[in-house]
Amino acid sequence: MKKLVALAMALTMCLSMTALAENPYRVGICQLVQHVALDAATQGFKDAIVAELGEDAVKFSEQNASGDSANCATIVNGFVSDDVDLIMANATAPLQAAAQATDKIPVLGTSVTDYATALGIENWTGTVGTNVSGTSDLAPLDQQAAALHEIFPDAKTVGLLYCSAEPNSVYQCDVIEGYLVGYGYTVNRYAFNDTNDVNFVTQQAADNSDVIYIPTDNTAAANTEAIANVVLPSKTPVFAGEEGICSGCGVATLSISYYDLGYATGEMAVKVLKGEANVAEMPVSFAANVTKKFNRANAEQLGVAIPEGYVAIGE
């Protein structure tokens, strides 16, 4: 009898795996723009799902919006028309587009700083309560301000450099400005509208700041080379909100792992796809760890002394 039961269970598992291979879950991925952090989050998301379900059990449709919000809407509307099983929205604009496009297909965001700001939710409780949930890339802004002050205690002015079209960047600047003022800094804002005015606005910030702070901003992350071409010659150090920006144009950061964040989002997706969790009841989760990191080449070029406890990026 035991052998018969074991055989039946094995047959059931085999049939289930065959069914999944023949009818795989369909997951649409909309990524705002290509850069190191978002790429890592997408890879982590896919790896988590494949690790749990197997390569044959899921079919990914991965599309990049090239930094254009209108493209995000087009992409996610295509996913809705295809009736995918789940949509992963990588960054704020894809999340907003997906939330507008469907109230039925589960949507999981990642690399989104503040869901209440992104979705216009008042009296935030930590759970969206609709077909939307996901993970946040918000590193503790009080700790970021403290790390900046640790490296630049004698600076007088801090310039906040960000994209005004990204609500979560505005949110981060609103919050960290209070902490920086508390350390005695004079804080000024330098906002670019899009890629076209990154150079001009960065030059303004460099000319008028002892140090620049850049939050987890996707437009900045996609234009780190242009920013570096301004701040390095001007000898203006940048403290970045995440590792990708720091590796391109910064000297130091207090960063999360975007791969781990995407992986956590993938684990949430598995539970949703398997019917083990209701997305409407899933709280937005945050990165478990943050790490102090620095860009050795940029720090040496600018003569910035990095305290103990910081890990060199890429070493």
Solvent accessible surface area in square Angstrom, and as a share of the most:
residue,aa,sasa,rsa
1,M,175,0.78
2,K,178,0.75
3,K,175,0.74
4,L,114,0.57
5,V,78,0.45
6,A,58,0.45
7,L,120,0.60
8,A,55,0.43
9,M,121,0.54
10,A,56,0.44
11,L,105,0.52
12,T,83,0.48
13,M,124,0.55
14,C,74,0.44
15,L,108,0.54
16,S,58,0.37
17,M,133,0.59
18,T,61,0.35
19,A,50,0.39
20,L,50,0.25
21,A,51,0.40
22,E,124,0.56
23,N,109,0.56
24,P,40,0.25
25,Y,45,0.17
26,R,96,0.35
27,V,1,0.00
28,G,0,0.00
29,I,0,0.00
30,C,0,0.00
31,Q,7,0.03
32,L,15,0.07
33,V,23,0.13
34,Q,133,0.59
35,H,22,0.10
36,V,106,0.61
37,A,5,0.04
38,L,2,0.01
39,D,54,0.28
40,A,28,0.22
41,A,0,0.00
42,T,4,0.03
43,Q,84,0.38
44,G,0,0.00
45,F,0,0.00
46,K,46,0.20
47,D,46,0.24
48,A,3,0.02
49,I,0,0.00
50,V,43,0.25
51,A,77,0.59
52,E,99,0.45
53,L,29,0.15
54,G,30,0.29
55,E,135,0.61
56,D,106,0.55
57,A,5,0.04
58,V,12,0.07
59,K,134,0.57
60,F,49,0.20
61,S,45,0.29
62,E,88,0.40
63,Q,78,0.35
64,N,64,0.33
65,A,0,0.00
66,S,86,0.55
67,G,45,0.43
68,D,62,0.32
69,S,73,0.47
70,A,67,0.52
71,N,58,0.30
72,C,0,0.00
73,A,40,0.31
74,T,98,0.57
75,I,16,0.08
76,V,0,0.00
77,N,76,0.39
78,G,32,0.31
79,F,3,0.01
80,V,46,0.26
81,S,94,0.61
82,D,84,0.44
83,D,92,0.48
84,V,10,0.06
85,D,58,0.30
86,L,0,0.00
87,I,0,0.00
88,M,0,0.00
89,A,0,0.00
90,N,0,0.00
91,A,0,0.00
92,T,13,0.07
93,A,16,0.13
94,P,0,0.00
95,L,0,0.00
96,Q,54,0.24
97,A,12,0.10
98,A,0,0.00
99,A,36,0.28
100,Q,162,0.72
101,A,31,0.24
102,T,14,0.08
103,D,108,0.56
104,K,169,0.71
105,I,15,0.08
106,P,29,0.18
107,V,0,0.00
108,L,0,0.00
109,G,0,0.00
110,T,0,0.00
111,S,6,0.04
112,V,0,0.00
113,T,5,0.03
114,D,23,0.12
115,Y,3,0.01
116,A,15,0.12
117,T,53,0.31
118,A,8,0.06
119,L,44,0.22
120,G,64,0.62
121,I,49,0.25
122,E,147,0.66
123,N,140,0.72
124,W,86,0.30
125,T,119,0.69
126,G,19,0.19
127,T,40,0.23
128,V,21,0.12
129,G,48,0.46
130,T,73,0.42
131,N,16,0.08
132,V,3,0.02
133,S,0,0.00
134,G,0,0.00
135,T,0,0.00
136,S,0,0.00
137,D,6,0.03
138,L,40,0.20
139,A,3,0.02
140,P,45,0.28
141,L,11,0.05
142,D,66,0.34
143,Q,88,0.39
144,Q,3,0.01
145,A,0,0.00
146,A,41,0.32
147,A,2,0.02
148,L,0,0.00
149,H,54,0.24
150,E,75,0.34
151,I,17,0.09
152,F,23,0.10
153,P,75,0.47
154,D,124,0.64
155,A,20,0.16
156,K,145,0.62
157,T,33,0.19
158,V,0,0.00
159,G,0,0.00
160,L,0,0.00
161,L,0,0.00
162,Y,14,0.06
163,C,3,0.02
164,S,49,0.32
165,A,73,0.56
166,E,25,0.11
167,P,47,0.30
168,N,7,0.04
169,S,1,0.01
170,V,48,0.28
171,Y,64,0.24
172,Q,3,0.01
173,C,0,0.00
174,D,77,0.40
175,V,49,0.28
176,I,0,0.00
177,E,46,0.21
178,G,49,0.47
179,Y,94,0.36
180,L,0,0.00
181,V,80,0.46
182,G,69,0.66
183,Y,90,0.34
184,G,63,0.61
185,Y,10,0.04
186,T,77,0.45
187,V,20,0.11
188,N,60,0.31
189,R,89,0.32
190,Y,28,0.11
191,A,41,0.32
192,F,0,0.00
193,N,98,0.50
194,D,66,0.34
195,T,78,0.45
196,N,139,0.71
197,D,34,0.18
198,V,2,0.01
199,N,88,0.45
200,F,136,0.56
201,V,10,0.06
202,T,0,0.00
203,Q,74,0.33
204,Q,76,0.34
205,A,0,0.00
206,A,9,0.07
207,D,97,0.50
208,N,86,0.44
209,S,14,0.09
210,D,67,0.35
211,V,0,0.00
212,I,0,0.00
213,Y,0,0.00
214,I,0,0.00
215,P,0,0.00
216,T,17,0.10
217,D,2,0.01
218,N,20,0.10
219,T,24,0.14
220,A,0,0.00
221,A,11,0.09
222,A,47,0.36
223,N,21,0.11
224,T,22,0.13
225,E,131,0.59
226,A,26,0.20
227,I,0,0.00
228,A,10,0.08
229,N,100,0.51
230,V,18,0.10
231,V,0,0.00
232,L,27,0.13
233,P,96,0.61
234,S,43,0.28
235,K,123,0.52
236,T,5,0.03
237,P,13,0.08
238,V,0,0.00
239,F,0,0.00
240,A,0,0.00
241,G,1,0.01
242,E,4,0.02
243,E,51,0.23
244,G,13,0.12
245,I,0,0.00
246,C,0,0.00
247,S,50,0.32
248,G,28,0.27
249,C,1,0.01
250,G,0,0.00
251,V,1,0.00
252,A,0,0.00
253,T,0,0.00
254,L,7,0.04
255,S,2,0.02
256,I,9,0.05
257,S,48,0.31
258,Y,16,0.06
259,Y,81,0.31
260,D,88,0.45
261,L,3,0.02
262,G,0,0.00
263,Y,67,0.26
264,A,35,0.27
265,T,0,0.00
266,G,0,0.00
267,E,89,0.40
268,M,21,0.09
269,A,0,0.00
270,V,9,0.05
271,K,101,0.43
272,V,19,0.11
273,L,22,0.11
274,K,88,0.37
275,G,64,0.61
276,E,114,0.51
277,A,32,0.25
278,N,79,0.41
279,V,12,0.07
280,A,28,0.22
281,E,126,0.57
282,M,21,0.09
283,P,86,0.54
284,V,12,0.07
285,S,45,0.29
286,F,116,0.48
287,A,30,0.23
288,A,99,0.77
289,N,116,0.59
290,V,48,0.27
291,T,52,0.30
292,K,67,0.29
293,K,44,0.19
294,F,21,0.09
295,N,18,0.09
296,R,104,0.38
297,A,69,0.54
298,N,12,0.06
299,A,3,0.03
300,E,121,0.54
301,Q,95,0.42
302,L,28,0.14
303,G,66,0.64
304,V,24,0.14
305,A,88,0.68
306,I,40,0.20
307,P,41,0.26
308,E,166,0.75
309,G,63,0.60
310,Y,20,0.08
311,V,76,0.44
312,A,11,0.08
313,I,37,0.19
314,G,83,0.80
315,E,136,0.61
